[in-house]
């Protein structure tokens, strides 16, 4: 059972809160590291714990929220985009909507996009008004042990996810050689001394190691909180690119997303040929639901780099292909044309 966190609730609110505020865990990690799988483990294994979920997608189709186990009444879908760059109104209002529910919530879990910088999100909980209503328990960062490298796509966000983590999960260790995992762990320890480092396969981690840890130490971020507070006062809406710490990381990293939807099925052979021969190297991540004309199941498609999986599932409704691609400097018209060419004629 999750214990109460340490922050006193504001006496000015009549919300029914835990005595020391609502515990919050931020799950972050680069594209394809296993965040949604970890969130599903939490939701399935939390037993009597009432967990509310905030999901943020970087794309025009909400894929991750459809992959979660059934928690519709306990899930709030944040608007598309990167919440570390639109952190103010959407996130604060979503948290308030959870706090105002009649049924008591024991823990709040936030799944960020794979390109989010966790620091502005964390600072939002370390500052008023959320500081008086919540307690940030930890920032959990998942790292793909097979695909991640210190130069990971030259991404500011990927490095910040490690630098600001309280818990770092080296995930997918079954896909990497033991020496590769050891080398990665040594590098991670250099980047974030004192972080709790765990190893996992398929994001399977005992919950007591990542929930109710009380590992986040807000005093470490006094200077950043002050800068964010000044920005909030000056601009009324703190954005990560307003700070010298986070100079518009999406622009710096060059990440964009592209969505593809169709009521026509894919031709399986054409789609596999496209994956093998024509998929741009600038596509780092793809995910979605695929419909193949001669095959009835819904296929959950997950791609990280050149590694991909197709898992059969049941269609919850009318079959429809939905696909999101994330990468750097994508040629969206060309990708749209290629995917349309994969449809059955």
MOFENDA-V266720 format. One record per residue. N is the residue number from 1. RES is the residue in three letters. PHI is phi in degrees with one decimal (NA if undefined). PSI is psi in whole degrees, 0 to 359 (999 if undefined). Layout:
N	RES	PHI	PSI
N	RES	PHI	PSI
This chain:
1	UNK	NA	136
2	UNK	-70.4	132
3	UNK	-84.4	166
4	UNK	-70.3	143
5	UNK	-77.9	184
6	UNK	-99.7	353
7	UNK	-90.3	133
8	UNK	-71.5	136
9	UNK	-70.6	150
10	UNK	-65.3	133
11	UNK	-70.1	350
12	UNK	-85.4	354
13	UNK	-107.9	146
14	UNK	-102.4	17
15	UNK	-66.9	145
16	UNK	-85.3	96
17	UNK	-116.4	159
18	UNK	-56.8	152
19	UNK	-56.6	328
20	UNK	-116.3	28
21	UNK	91.4	160
22	UNK	-80.1	123
23	UNK	-67.4	141
24	UNK	-129.8	132
25	UNK	-118.4	130
26	UNK	-101.1	123
27	UNK	-103.6	120
28	UNK	-133.1	180
29	UNK	147.2	152
30	UNK	-69.6	169
31	UNK	-50.4	123
32	UNK	80.0	17
33	UNK	-81.9	344
34	UNK	113.9	23
35	UNK	-64.1	312
36	UNK	-65.8	324
37	UNK	-63.7	318
38	UNK	-62.4	317
39	UNK	-61.8	322
40	UNK	-64.0	320
41	UNK	-60.1	317
42	UNK	-60.6	314
43	UNK	-67.6	327
44	UNK	-81.7	334
45	UNK	-107.3	3
46	UNK	-77.3	355
47	UNK	54.8	242
48	UNK	-84.3	1
49	UNK	-77.3	131
50	UNK	-90.4	107
51	UNK	-108.9	128
52	UNK	-101.0	150
53	UNK	-128.0	135
54	UNK	-114.4	127
55	UNK	-118.4	130
56	UNK	-118.3	126
57	UNK	-110.8	147
58	UNK	-106.5	85
59	UNK	160.8	168
60	UNK	-89.1	355
61	UNK	-122.9	132
62	UNK	-84.9	87
63	UNK	-79.3	310
64	UNK	-58.4	319
65	UNK	-64.5	331
66	UNK	-77.0	341
67	UNK	-88.2	349
68	UNK	-75.7	151
69	UNK	-62.2	162
70	UNK	-63.8	103
71	UNK	-138.3	33
72	UNK	-52.6	320
73	UNK	-73.9	345
74	UNK	-113.5	12
75	UNK	-119.1	136
76	UNK	-116.3	125
77	UNK	-90.0	115
78	UNK	-75.0	154
79	UNK	-61.8	152
80	UNK	-64.5	154
81	UNK	116.0	183
82	UNK	-95.7	117
83	UNK	-69.5	343
84	UNK	-74.5	347
85	UNK	-104.1	347
86	UNK	-130.9	50
87	UNK	-74.1	331
88	UNK	-68.2	279
89	UNK	-66.9	311
90	UNK	-59.0	310
91	UNK	-68.7	312
92	UNK	-61.2	316
93	UNK	-65.7	324
94	UNK	-65.0	319
95	UNK	-65.3	317
96	UNK	-59.7	321
97	UNK	-64.1	330
98	UNK	-76.8	318
99	UNK	-64.3	332
100	UNK	-86.1	359
101	UNK	-70.2	151
102	UNK	-68.2	321
103	UNK	-81.1	132
104	UNK	-64.8	134
105	UNK	-104.9	132
106	UNK	-89.0	330
107	UNK	-155.3	143
108	UNK	-113.1	129
109	UNK	-118.4	130
110	UNK	-113.4	124
111	UNK	-102.1	116
112	UNK	-84.6	172
113	UNK	-71.6	165
114	UNK	-72.3	352
115	UNK	-114.9	18
116	UNK	-86.5	145
117	UNK	-90.5	120
118	UNK	-73.6	341
119	UNK	-62.3	309
120	UNK	-59.8	328
121	UNK	-66.6	314
122	UNK	-62.0	318
123	UNK	-65.5	331
124	UNK	-61.8	326
125	UNK	-82.0	341
126	UNK	-89.6	358
127	UNK	-121.3	159
128	UNK	-61.6	150
129	UNK	-87.8	346
130	UNK	-72.1	337
131	UNK	-58.9	327
132	UNK	-85.5	352
133	UNK	-117.2	343
134	UNK	-135.6	168
135	UNK	-135.2	120
136	UNK	-72.6	116
137	UNK	-80.9	314
138	UNK	-169.2	159
139	UNK	-104.8	118
140	UNK	-106.5	121
141	UNK	-112.2	125
142	UNK	-94.5	139
143	UNK	-125.6	128
144	UNK	-74.4	106
145	UNK	-64.4	334
146	UNK	-83.9	325
147	UNK	-102.2	337
148	UNK	-76.1	145
149	UNK	-143.2	162
150	UNK	-58.2	338
151	UNK	-102.7	33
152	UNK	-53.7	97
153	UNK	53.8	22
154	UNK	50.7	46
155	UNK	-103.9	121
156	UNK	-60.4	319
157	UNK	-63.6	316
158	UNK	-60.7	319
159	UNK	-71.4	321
160	UNK	-66.3	328
161	UNK	-61.2	325
162	UNK	-77.8	316
163	UNK	-63.6	327
164	UNK	-103.0	9
165	UNK	-79.0	146
166	UNK	-93.2	328
167	UNK	-129.6	128
168	UNK	-118.0	120
169	UNK	-103.4	114
170	UNK	-82.5	100
171	UNK	-97.7	163
172	UNK	61.7	36
173	UNK	-65.8	341
174	UNK	-72.2	344
175	UNK	-94.3	355
176	UNK	-119.9	152
177	UNK	-67.6	146
178	UNK	-54.5	320
179	UNK	-65.2	323
180	UNK	-63.3	319
181	UNK	-66.3	318
182	UNK	-61.7	317
183	UNK	-63.7	318
184	UNK	-63.7	317
185	UNK	-63.2	321
186	UNK	-61.9	318
187	UNK	-65.8	318
188	UNK	-60.9	319
189	UNK	-63.4	326
190	UNK	-67.3	323
191	UNK	-73.8	323
192	UNK	-137.5	84
193	UNK	-65.5	135
194	UNK	91.2	352
195	UNK	-71.4	150
196	UNK	-78.6	119
197	UNK	-109.7	126
198	UNK	-124.0	156
199	UNK	-116.8	144
200	UNK	-152.3	162
201	UNK	-122.7	134
202	UNK	56.7	34
203	UNK	57.1	26
204	UNK	-90.6	105
205	UNK	-133.3	135
206	UNK	-58.1	129
207	UNK	-59.2	325
208	UNK	-61.0	343
209	UNK	-82.0	344
210	UNK	-125.7	346
211	UNK	-116.5	149
212	UNK	58.6	45
213	UNK	-98.2	333
214	UNK	54.5	40
215	UNK	-90.3	338
216	UNK	-69.4	132
217	UNK	-118.9	95
218	UNK	-62.0	335
219	UNK	-64.5	340
220	UNK	-69.8	343
221	UNK	-117.2	30
222	UNK	-59.9	314
223	UNK	-65.3	318
224	UNK	-65.7	320
225	UNK	-63.5	320
226	UNK	-63.7	316
227	UNK	-63.9	320
228	UNK	-67.9	321
229	UNK	-63.4	320
230	UNK	-65.9	321
231	UNK	-65.6	319
232	UNK	-61.5	318
233	UNK	-66.0	322
234	UNK	-77.5	323
235	UNK	-116.6	354
236	UNK	68.1	353
237	UNK	-151.0	99
238	UNK	-70.1	128
239	UNK	-120.0	149
240	UNK	-63.8	333
241	UNK	-83.0	1
242	UNK	-83.7	350
243	UNK	-106.8	152
244	UNK	-68.8	342
245	UNK	-72.9	330
246	UNK	-134.0	72
247	UNK	-77.1	76
248	UNK	51.5	67
249	UNK	-63.2	331
250	UNK	-65.4	321
251	UNK	-69.1	317
252	UNK	-61.2	316
253	UNK	-78.4	337
254	UNK	77.3	19
255	UNK	-77.1	138
256	UNK	-140.2	162
257	UNK	-125.8	156
258	UNK	-139.7	136
259	UNK	-111.0	143
260	UNK	-132.9	130
261	UNK	-134.6	146
262	UNK	-156.9	142
263	UNK	-87.5	0
264	UNK	-99.6	149
265	UNK	-79.4	159
266	UNK	-79.8	151
267	UNK	-84.2	122
268	UNK	-59.0	315
269	UNK	-64.3	317
270	UNK	-63.2	319
271	UNK	-66.3	317
272	UNK	-66.8	324
273	UNK	-64.1	320
274	UNK	-63.4	317
275	UNK	-62.0	318
276	UNK	-76.5	325
277	UNK	-114.3	329
278	UNK	-119.9	353
279	UNK	-66.2	127
280	UNK	-62.8	140
281	UNK	-67.4	345
282	UNK	-76.2	350
283	UNK	-85.1	110
284	UNK	-90.3	333
285	UNK	-149.1	140
286	UNK	-145.7	146
287	UNK	-157.9	152
288	UNK	163.2	194
289	UNK	-122.6	125
290	UNK	-115.0	142
291	UNK	-119.4	121
292	UNK	-108.3	134
293	UNK	-58.4	321
294	UNK	-93.6	0
295	UNK	-123.3	125
296	UNK	-79.7	329
297	UNK	-66.3	160
298	UNK	-79.5	132
299	UNK	-107.0	123
300	UNK	-84.6	118
301	UNK	-105.4	127
302	UNK	-131.5	125
303	UNK	-129.2	131
304	UNK	-129.7	112
305	UNK	64.8	235
306	UNK	-98.9	0
307	UNK	-91.8	129
308	UNK	-144.4	160
309	UNK	-132.8	152
310	UNK	-128.5	112
311	UNK	-113.0	127
312	UNK	-73.5	142
313	UNK	-151.5	173
314	UNK	-92.2	144
315	UNK	-73.1	129
316	UNK	-77.0	346
317	UNK	-158.1	215
318	UNK	-68.8	132
319	UNK	-57.7	139
320	UNK	-162.0	132
321	UNK	-80.6	129
322	UNK	-134.5	127
323	UNK	-143.6	135
324	UNK	-120.8	131
325	UNK	-116.6	135
326	UNK	-126.7	135
327	UNK	-172.6	198
328	UNK	-111.9	127
329	UNK	51.8	54
330	UNK	-73.5	144
331	UNK	-91.2	86
332	UNK	-59.9	314
333	UNK	-58.9	320
334	UNK	-65.7	317
335	UNK	-63.9	319
336	UNK	-60.4	316
337	UNK	-62.4	315
338	UNK	-62.0	318
339	UNK	-69.1	322
340	UNK	-62.2	325
341	UNK	-68.4	342
342	UNK	-85.0	352
343	UNK	-71.2	155
344	UNK	-66.3	141
345	UNK	-85.3	999
